[in-house]
């Protein structure tokens, strides 16, 4: 096992194995290098660093916690298997996000073919202790998320990333490998479609 | 929707530069986006998922 000398408070040093170093002490680039060198356990750091972000996006795209977890697991396993093809290890988080985003879009297409609507699935995800408020909230969720569900997977993804997750165009464009202009056009079309759909439902 | 409204919603044009009808429409959009955000499904990755991933790559 590789040993790394870590300066202690005094003149002496202590030694820790790489996998014992905290995520704060190892950059993404270092973690990727260690995994590719055979330290599979180091991959756990990437799972911990990006798991919540990936899961949140999958949840918003699918509206179903089991499906979201399944997609995240598939994305992380695929990421491990293809890690050598990650050209910018310092941006491995964005690379993993892109893998997940593609799986989510495929899932949305497939769910649509099988007529599974997020608008019908989402309401039970965020119930509270007030039944009346829950019922009203469920109706709103069903209406707005049902409309979002009617967009193309690409439009839905763009709208979720921009307006629901609140990311900047630059950040989304970098992750999705699109130009900012193309991305804006996609968001504009999503808005136009949503407006029509929500007017229809009103 | 007019281009000016898209530009405003993109963060490229301040609301003061919009005419009143478009300001009203921008307000509607703000309310709609807020409803998406408040009703969006949220949740951290389940704790068992990390172990599932690590088991699968062993």
Interface residues (C-beta under 8 A of the other chain):
Chain A: X40 X41 X43 X44 X47 X48 X51 X52 X54 X55 X56 X59 X60 X63 X65 X68 X69 X72 X73 X76 X77 X80 X81 X122 X125 X126 X137 X140 X141 X144 X145 X148 X163 X164 X166 X169 X184 X187 X188 X191 X192 X194 X195 X198
Chain B: X1 X6 X9 X10 X29 X32 X33 X35 X36 X37 X39 X40 X41 X42 X43 X44 X45 X46 X49 X50 X52 X53 X54 X56 X57 X58
